[in-house]
Amino acid sequence: MYAFVVRVALLFFILIGVGTAQTNDIERGLSCQCGCGMTVATCVGAMDCSAASKIDSEVRSLVKQGIAKDQIYAFLVKTHGEQILAAPTKRGFNLMAWVLPFIVIIASGIILYLLLKRWDRNKQVNSKPSREQKLDPDYEKQLDEELKEYESWS
């Protein structure tokens, strides 16, 4: 009889732990509606938030009823709107939130590469001295005089 009671108690604690783990996992995917910017799991643990507590109790009751994670998310989206999800869904217009940052980074890299390549090409063209350029005759005469004076010192 003692072994039976221990097994039932152990099973009870395991089920409570599984339910809590599942609840926390679900709440990490939900955004708190109070405007704090945290997930429900974080807001319930860090603050005394009525919005997070309400969602927490909803999730716990749905988990106790044995409803699957995806169905819980669907129910919460239906009741609270899509803004309850911590991450946007990966379909429709929300797909842009997932794809656009990578597109912008890649496009910026390509544009930066092309601009640097163009800048380098212009720098090389402008840095080559032209042999056709002549000095002003006055400066050329002054340069010759200073070179002769310098050579006389050595």
N, CA, C and O of each residue as an XYZ file, in Angstrom:
616
protein
N       0.813     -1.191      0.000
C       0.000      0.000      0.000
C       0.865      1.267      0.000
O       0.567      2.234     -0.702
N       1.948      1.246      0.804
C       2.856      2.383      0.868
C       3.472      2.651     -0.508
O       3.573      3.806     -0.922
N       3.885      1.595     -1.221
C       4.480      1.745     -2.553
C       3.477      2.359     -3.517
O       3.857      3.161     -4.370
N       2.224      2.004     -3.401
C       1.180      2.543     -4.261
C       1.007      4.043     -4.031
O       0.900      4.810     -4.988
N       0.980      4.460     -2.779
C       0.825      5.878     -2.438
C       2.023      6.679     -2.955
O       1.860      7.776     -3.488
N       3.221      6.122     -2.794
C       4.430      6.801     -3.279
C       4.373      6.954     -4.789
O       4.718      8.010     -5.318
N       3.940      5.912     -5.488
C       3.853      5.975     -6.956
C       2.812      6.997     -7.410
O       3.046      7.742     -8.361
N       1.680      7.033     -6.741
C       0.640      8.009     -7.095
C       1.142      9.428     -6.833
O       0.937     10.325     -7.651
N       1.798      9.626     -5.693
C       2.336     10.952     -5.376
C       3.402     11.355     -6.391
O       3.437     12.502     -6.838
N       4.258     10.424     -6.749
C       5.292     10.696     -7.742
C       4.665     11.042     -9.084
O       5.085     12.002     -9.730
N       3.683     10.291     -9.508
C       2.986     10.561    -10.758
C       2.325     11.943    -10.712
O       2.363     12.687    -11.692
N       1.721     12.281     -9.571
C       1.084     13.582     -9.410
C       2.102     14.709     -9.577
O       1.847     15.680    -10.290
N       3.263     14.579     -8.915
C       4.283     15.618     -9.006
C       4.882     15.700    -10.409
O       5.216     16.789    -10.875
N       5.018     14.580    -11.074
C       5.521     14.597    -12.451
C       4.539     15.311    -13.359
O       4.935     16.130    -14.188
N       3.256     15.001    -13.205
C       2.250     15.656    -14.036
C       2.169     17.153    -13.770
O       1.991     17.942    -14.699
N       2.298     17.543    -12.523
C       2.309     18.972    -12.199
C       3.531     19.625    -12.833
O       3.432     20.716    -13.394
N       4.679     18.963    -12.746
C       5.911     19.499    -13.338
C       5.807     19.593    -14.841
O       6.247     20.581    -15.427
N       5.230     18.579    -15.484
C       5.058     18.606    -16.935
C       4.121     19.732    -17.324
O       4.384     20.458    -18.282
N       3.024     19.885    -16.585
C       2.087     20.966    -16.870
C       2.726     22.327    -16.702
O       2.491     23.227    -17.508
N       3.534     22.489    -15.665
C       4.225     23.752    -15.435
C       5.239     24.023    -16.529
O       5.344     25.146    -17.022
N       5.987     22.992    -16.911
C       6.975     23.158    -17.982
C       6.278     23.520    -19.284
O       6.739     24.394    -20.017
N       5.172     22.853    -19.571
C       4.441     23.141    -20.796
C       3.850     24.555    -20.733
O       3.865     25.282    -21.726
N       3.340     24.932    -19.581
C       2.786     26.276    -19.415
C       3.859     27.329    -19.629
O       3.638     28.307    -20.343
N       5.022     27.136    -19.014
C       6.121     28.093    -19.194
C       6.580     28.149    -20.639
O       6.897     29.222    -21.151
N       6.618     27.000    -21.300
C       7.017     26.960    -22.708
C       6.027     27.745    -23.571
O       6.430     28.494    -24.462
N       4.756     27.573    -23.307
C       3.731     28.301    -24.062
C       3.819     29.797    -23.758
O       3.727     30.623    -24.667
N       3.997     30.145    -22.484
C       4.025     31.554    -22.090
C       5.261     32.280    -22.616
O       5.232     33.502    -22.765
N       6.334     31.564    -22.897
C       7.513     32.194    -23.501
C       7.236     32.638    -24.933
O       7.925     33.514    -25.457
N       6.239     32.041    -25.559
C       5.871     32.415    -26.917
C       4.777     33.466    -26.984
O       4.318     33.816    -28.071
N       4.352     33.977    -25.820
C       3.281     34.966    -25.778
C       3.810     36.294    -25.265
O       4.610     36.338    -24.331
N       3.363     37.361    -25.876
C       3.764     38.701    -25.477
C       2.761     39.250    -24.469
O       1.551     39.122    -24.658
N       3.261     39.857    -23.406
C       2.380     40.437    -22.392
C       1.648     41.631    -22.998
O       2.223     42.396    -23.773
N       0.397     41.779    -22.643
C      -0.441     42.828    -23.221
C      -0.426     44.132    -22.431
O      -1.149     45.068    -22.772
N       0.389     44.204    -21.379
C       0.428     45.431    -20.576
C       1.306     46.507    -21.223
O       1.287     47.664    -20.806
N       2.072     46.119    -22.240
C       2.929     47.087    -22.926
C       4.359     47.091    -22.440
O       5.142     47.952    -22.840
N       4.721     46.142    -21.582
C       6.082     46.105    -21.036
C       7.100     45.577    -22.044
O       8.296     45.831    -21.904
N       6.637     44.843    -23.060
C       7.541     44.298    -24.062
C       8.137     42.955    -23.683
O       8.955     42.417    -24.430
N       7.752     42.399    -22.544
C       8.270     41.103    -22.116
C       7.292     40.001    -22.504
O       6.147     40.262    -22.871
N       7.772     38.763    -22.415
C       6.870     37.641    -22.622
C       6.031     37.460    -21.361
O       6.359     38.000    -20.304
N       4.956     36.702    -21.481
C       4.071     36.478    -20.337
C       4.820     35.773    -19.217
O       4.649     36.115    -18.047
N       5.652     34.786    -19.563
C       6.403     34.050    -18.542
C       7.328     34.981    -17.769
O       7.450     34.849    -16.551
N       7.978     35.914    -18.446
C       8.897     36.841    -17.796
C       8.140     37.866    -16.970
O       8.539     38.186    -15.850
N       7.044     38.384    -17.525
C       6.280     39.434    -16.838
C       5.618     38.891    -15.568
O       5.558     39.587    -14.555
N       5.123     37.657    -15.619
C       4.516     37.057    -14.426
C       5.567     36.883    -13.341
O       5.285     37.101    -12.162
N       6.781     36.490    -13.730
C       7.842     36.254    -12.748
C       8.484     37.525    -12.237
O       8.945     37.565    -11.097
N       8.526     38.575    -13.060
C       9.268     39.776    -12.688
C       8.390     40.869    -12.078
O       8.855     41.645    -11.243
N       7.124     40.932    -12.492
C       6.263     42.029    -12.053
C       4.921     41.468    -11.569
O       4.591     40.310    -11.822
N       4.182     42.282    -10.892
C       2.820     41.911    -10.487
C       1.878     42.512    -11.532
O       1.261     43.554    -11.309
N       1.782     41.835    -12.671
C       1.065     42.365    -13.826
C      -0.284     41.656    -13.951
O      -0.344     40.429    -14.027
N      -1.349     42.427    -13.973
C      -2.683     41.826    -14.064
C      -2.935     41.225    -15.445
O      -3.614     40.205    -15.560
N      -2.387     41.854    -16.503
C      -2.580     41.324    -17.856
C      -1.884     39.973    -17.997
O      -2.458     39.029    -18.540
N      -0.648     39.884    -17.507
C       0.099     38.625    -17.591
C      -0.545     37.557    -16.711
O      -0.591     36.387    -17.092
N      -1.044     37.950    -15.534
C      -1.696     36.984    -14.642
C      -2.959     36.415    -15.280
O      -3.252     35.228    -15.141
N      -3.703     37.268    -15.978
C      -4.917     36.819    -16.650
C      -4.585     35.804    -17.744
O      -5.222     34.756    -17.846
N      -3.581     36.130    -18.559
C      -3.180     35.213    -19.634
C      -2.617     33.931    -19.042
O      -2.880     32.841    -19.549
N      -1.840     34.060    -17.966
C      -1.273     32.889    -17.293
C      -2.377     31.949    -16.816
O      -2.286     30.736    -17.003
N      -3.408     32.503    -16.208
C      -4.503     31.641    -15.724
C      -5.252     30.999    -16.891
O      -5.700     29.857    -16.784
N      -5.395     31.731    -18.018
C      -6.029     31.146    -19.204
C      -5.213     29.963    -19.717
O      -5.758     28.898    -20.006
N      -3.894     30.164    -19.828
C      -3.018     29.110    -20.339
C      -3.041     27.909    -19.409
O      -3.126     26.772    -19.872
N      -2.969     28.140    -18.121
C      -2.978     27.028    -17.157
C      -4.292     26.234    -17.242
O      -4.272     25.004    -17.184
N      -5.408     26.912    -17.377
C      -6.680     26.185    -17.473
C      -6.757     25.399    -18.785
O      -7.298     24.294    -18.816
N      -6.220     25.964    -19.860
C      -6.232     25.242    -21.142
C      -5.300     24.033    -21.103
O      -5.617     22.987    -21.669
N      -4.149     24.171    -20.436
C      -3.222     23.042    -20.300
C      -3.851     21.948    -19.443
O      -3.708     20.764    -19.748
N      -4.541     22.331    -18.382
C      -5.209     21.342    -17.513
C      -6.299     20.583    -18.272
O      -6.577     19.421    -17.976
N      -6.907     21.247    -19.246
C      -7.935     20.595    -20.060
C      -7.323     19.639    -21.083
O      -8.045     18.881    -21.730
N      -6.004     19.670    -21.232
C      -5.319     18.760    -22.149
C      -5.276     19.258    -23.580
O      -5.070     18.467    -24.501
N      -5.464     20.541    -23.784
C      -5.448     21.114    -25.138
C      -3.999     21.245    -25.594
O      -3.119     21.595    -24.807
N      -3.761     20.960    -26.873
C      -2.410     20.991    -27.443
C      -1.903     22.431    -27.548
O      -2.678     23.388    -27.552
N      -0.585     22.550    -27.632
C       0.082     23.852    -27.669
C      -0.400     24.699    -28.851
O      -0.710     25.877    -28.677
N      -0.467     24.117    -30.039
C      -0.901     24.859    -31.223
C      -2.339     25.333    -31.089
O      -2.683     26.433    -31.521
N      -3.173     24.496    -30.489
C      -4.571     24.882    -30.296
C      -4.695     26.007    -29.268
O      -5.558     26.877    -29.388
N      -3.826     25.982    -28.259
C      -3.830     27.063    -27.258
C      -3.426     28.375    -27.917
O      -4.045     29.412    -27.678
N      -2.380     28.330    -28.752
C      -1.965     29.538    -29.475
C      -3.093     30.042    -30.368
O      -3.361     31.243    -30.411
N      -3.753     29.136    -31.080
C      -4.856     29.530    -31.966
C      -5.993     30.169    -31.165
O      -6.566     31.172    -31.591
N      -6.318     29.593    -30.013
C      -7.375     30.148    -29.169
C      -7.004     31.550    -28.683
O      -7.827     32.464    -28.730
N      -5.765     31.719    -28.218
C      -5.332     33.017    -27.706
C      -5.264     34.068    -28.801
O      -5.579     35.234    -28.562
N      -4.852     33.667    -30.007
C      -4.843     34.599    -31.135
C      -6.271     35.009    -31.475
O      -6.532     36.167    -31.803
N      -7.182     34.061    -31.394
C      -8.590     34.357    -31.687
C      -9.174     35.326    -30.654
O      -9.939     36.221    -31.012
N      -8.822     35.154    -29.385
C      -9.397     36.000    -28.335
C      -8.657     37.324    -28.147
O      -9.288     38.343    -27.868
N      -7.326     37.326    -28.296
C      -6.535     38.533    -28.022
C      -5.979     39.197    -29.280
O      -5.504     40.332    -29.220
N      -6.032     38.520    -30.388
C      -5.441     39.064    -31.611
C      -4.024     38.555    -31.803
O      -3.423     37.976    -30.898
N      -3.509     38.781    -32.993
C      -2.186     38.248    -33.336
C      -1.057     38.923    -32.568
O       0.042     38.375    -32.490
N      -1.303     40.098    -32.001
C      -0.258     40.802    -31.249
C       0.117     40.090    -29.955
O       1.089     40.473    -29.303
N      -0.631     39.067    -29.575
C      -0.276     38.317    -28.360
C       0.934     37.417    -28.597
O       1.607     37.025    -27.643
N       1.214     37.092    -29.839
C       2.363     36.233    -30.141
C       3.649     37.032    -29.985
O       3.746     38.166    -30.452
N       4.630     36.433    -29.326
C       5.912     37.110    -29.111
C       6.678     37.258    -30.420
O       7.439     38.212    -30.587
N       6.489     36.338    -31.338
C       7.132     36.407    -32.651
C       6.031     36.356    -33.711
O       5.054     35.622    -33.557
N       6.184     37.130    -34.781
C       5.152     37.115    -35.810
C       5.093     35.753    -36.503
O       6.085     35.027    -36.574
N       3.910     35.431    -37.007
C       3.756     34.171    -37.736
C       4.564     34.243    -39.030
O       4.842     35.328    -39.540
N       4.930     33.099    -39.541
C       5.772     33.057    -40.739
C       4.927     32.824    -41.982
O       5.204     31.928    -42.780
N       3.893     33.642    -42.134
C       3.063     33.549    -43.337
C       2.451     34.916    -43.602
O       2.354     35.762    -42.714
N       2.047     35.103    -44.837
C       1.407     36.357    -45.221
C       2.352     37.540    -45.112
O       3.552     37.429    -45.363
N       1.784     38.670    -44.733
C       2.575     39.897    -44.631
C       3.627     39.799    -43.531
O       4.681     40.427    -43.629
N       3.353     39.017    -42.484
C       4.310     38.865    -41.381
C       5.600     38.201    -41.825
O       6.624     38.315    -41.152
N       5.557     37.515    -42.944
C       6.771     36.889    -43.472
C       7.838     37.947    -43.761
O       9.035     37.669    -43.691
N       7.393     39.150    -44.083
C       8.338     40.237    -44.349
C       9.161     40.566    -43.099
O      10.323     40.954    -43.214
N       8.577     40.418    -41.914
C       9.323     40.681    -40.678
C      10.472     39.692    -40.506
O      11.473     40.008    -39.863
N      10.334     38.514    -41.071
C      11.389     37.507    -40.991
C      12.409     37.673    -42.114
O      13.602     37.465    -41.896
N      11.964     38.039    -43.296
C      12.821     38.043    -44.478
C      13.477     39.399    -44.718
O      14.639     39.459    -45.120
N      12.749     40.486    -44.478
C      13.231     41.818    -44.821
C      14.582     42.189    -44.189
O      15.414     42.769    -44.886
N      14.842     41.891    -42.926
C      16.161     42.254    -42.382
C      17.331     41.616    -43.137
O      18.368     42.251    -43.331
N      17.163     40.377    -43.557
C      18.239     39.722    -44.304
C      18.403     40.343    -45.689
O      19.522     40.507    -46.174
N      17.288     40.686    -46.317
C      17.349     41.328    -47.631
C      18.041     42.683    -47.518
O      18.873     43.027    -48.358
N      17.702     43.452    -46.490
C      18.318     44.766    -46.300
C      19.815     44.637    -46.042
O      20.602     45.416    -46.580
N      20.215     43.674    -45.236
C      21.642     43.481    -44.942
C      22.405     43.096    -46.204
O      23.479     43.637    -46.470
N      21.859     42.165    -46.981
C      22.526     41.731    -48.208
C      22.586     42.866    -49.227
O      23.626     43.088    -49.845
N      21.471     43.587    -49.407
C      21.451     44.706    -50.360
C      22.416     45.807    -49.933
O      23.101     46.392    -50.772
N      22.476     46.091    -48.630
C      23.411     47.107    -48.135
C      24.854     46.690    -48.377
O      25.691     47.518    -48.733
N      25.143     45.421    -48.187
C      26.496     44.922    -48.447
C      26.875     45.056    -49.911
O      27.998     45.445    -50.232
N      25.937     44.734    -50.803
C      26.210     44.853    -52.240
C      26.415     46.310    -52.619
O      27.352     46.632    -53.350
N      25.551     47.194    -52.133
C      25.686     48.618    -52.446
C      27.000     49.173    -51.900
O      27.686     49.934    -52.583
N      27.347     48.797    -50.686
C      28.608     49.250    -50.093
C      29.806     48.752    -50.898
O      30.759     49.500    -51.119
N      29.764     47.495    -51.336
C      30.839     46.938    -52.150
C      30.985     47.719    -53.449
O      32.095     48.080    -53.838
N      29.862     47.981    -54.122
C      29.923     48.708    -55.398
C      30.420     50.136    -55.205
O      31.197     50.633    -56.020
N      29.983     50.800    -54.140
C      30.451     52.163    -53.883
C      31.945     52.195    -53.584
O      32.660     53.065    -54.081
N      32.419     51.249    -52.771
C      33.856     51.206    -52.474
C      34.688     50.884    -53.707
O      35.775     51.428    -53.901
N      34.163     49.999    -54.527
C      34.872     49.654    -55.764
C      34.956     50.875    -56.684
O      36.000     51.136    -57.281
N      33.856     51.616    -56.795
C      33.835     52.815    -57.622
C      34.760     53.884    -57.046
O      35.487     54.550    -57.783
N      34.726     54.040    -55.726
C      35.576     55.034    -55.069
C      37.051     54.699    -55.279
O      37.861     55.588    -55.539
N      37.400     53.412    -55.166
C      38.779     52.985    -55.357
C      39.223     53.226    -56.796
O      40.348     53.658    -57.043
N      38.328     52.941    -57.747
C      38.656     53.146    -59.161
C      38.891     54.625    -59.436
O      39.841     54.976    -60.137
N      38.045     55.499    -58.899
C      38.217     56.941    -59.079
C      39.495     57.425    -58.405
O      40.171     58.313    -58.924
N      39.826     56.856    -57.272
C      41.032     57.244    -56.557
C      42.271     56.864    -57.366
O      43.235     57.627    -57.421
N      42.249     55.685    -57.994
C      43.387     55.248    -58.799
C      43.557     56.127    -60.027
O      44.685     56.456    -60.394
N      42.476     56.507    -60.663
C      42.546     57.361    -61.855
C      43.071     58.735    -61.481
O      43.905     59.285    -62.201
N      42.612     59.302    -60.386
C      43.010     60.650    -59.984
C      44.394     60.702    -59.354
O      45.002     61.771    -59.304
N      44.902     59.584    -58.876
C      46.186     59.618    -58.185
C      47.377     59.476    -59.130
O      48.512     59.728    -58.725
N      47.140     59.076    -60.384
C      48.253     58.935    -61.326
C      48.706     60.319    -61.784
O      47.912     61.090    -62.322
N      49.976     60.628    -61.571
C      50.456     61.945    -62.013
C      50.560     61.991    -63.533
O      50.963     61.023    -64.177
N      50.197     63.107    -64.072
C      50.268     63.283    -65.525
C      51.604     63.908    -65.880
O      52.012     64.895    -65.268
N      52.279     63.347    -66.855
C      53.575     63.879    -67.280
C      53.395     65.122    -68.155
O      54.340     65.872    -68.399
N      52.198     65.313    -68.606
C      51.941     66.462    -69.458
C      51.787     67.743    -68.653
O      51.867     68.838    -69.210
N      51.571     67.621    -67.362
C      51.393     68.816    -66.555
C      52.733     69.537    -66.422
O      53.745     68.938    -66.058
N      52.717     70.806    -66.717
C      53.923     71.620    -66.623
C      53.802     72.552    -65.436
O      52.712     73.006    -65.089
N      54.932     72.826    -64.823
C      54.949     73.770    -63.725
C      54.913     75.187    -64.285
O      55.285     75.445    -65.429
N      54.462     76.065    -63.452
C      54.489     77.482    -63.803
C      55.958     77.867    -63.981
O      56.788     77.471    -63.163
N      56.299     78.620    -65.013
C      57.720     78.958    -65.248
C      58.398     79.624    -64.051
O      59.571     79.362    -63.787
N      57.680     80.475    -63.327
C      58.282     81.129    -62.148
C      58.631     80.095    -61.071
O      59.708     80.149    -60.475
N      57.707     79.152    -60.826
C      57.968     78.111    -59.826
C      59.085     77.185    -60.286
O      59.895     76.737    -59.474
N      59.134     76.895    -61.584
C      60.198     76.021    -62.097
C      61.565     76.686    -61.934
O      62.539     76.022    -61.583
N      61.639     77.984    -62.186
C      62.893     78.725    -62.029
C      63.306     78.741    -60.554
O      64.478     78.539    -60.235
N      62.329     78.986    -59.643
C      62.618     79.008    -58.212
C      63.082     77.627    -57.741
O      64.003     77.537    -56.930
N      62.463     76.554    -58.233
C      62.842     75.196    -57.860
C      64.271     74.909    -58.311
O      65.057     74.344    -57.551
N      64.611     75.289    -59.534
C      65.985     75.078    -60.023
C      67.002     75.815    -59.164
O      68.052     75.261    -58.837
N      66.706     77.047    -58.799
C      67.626     77.836    -57.974
C      67.827     77.187    -56.604
O      68.952     77.098    -56.113
N      66.719     76.731    -55.986
C      66.824     76.115    -54.659
C      67.554     74.776    -54.724
O      68.273     74.425    -53.789
N      67.383     74.031    -55.799
C      68.109     72.771    -55.950
C      69.609     73.024    -56.114
O      70.424     72.296    -55.548
N      69.976     74.049    -56.883
C      71.396     74.384    -57.034
C      71.991     74.804    -55.702
O      73.115     74.427    -55.370
N      71.230     75.589    -54.934
C      71.719     76.040    -53.630
C      71.879     74.845    -52.668
O      72.842     74.784    -51.903
N      70.941     73.911    -52.716
C      71.010     72.748    -51.865
C      72.209     71.876    -52.224
O      72.890     71.350    -51.344
N      72.462     71.725    -53.533
C      73.604     70.907    -53.968
C      74.934     71.557    -53.594
O      75.932     70.866    -53.388
N      74.943     72.851    -53.511
C      76.182     73.521    -53.150
C      76.528     73.321    -51.679
O      77.698     73.418    -51.309
N      75.537     73.043    -50.829
C      75.804     72.797    -49.407
C      76.488     71.474    -49.177
O      77.253     71.340    -48.222
N      76.239     70.491    -50.022
C      76.796     69.182    -49.770
C      78.174     69.006    -50.330
O      78.767     67.936    -50.187
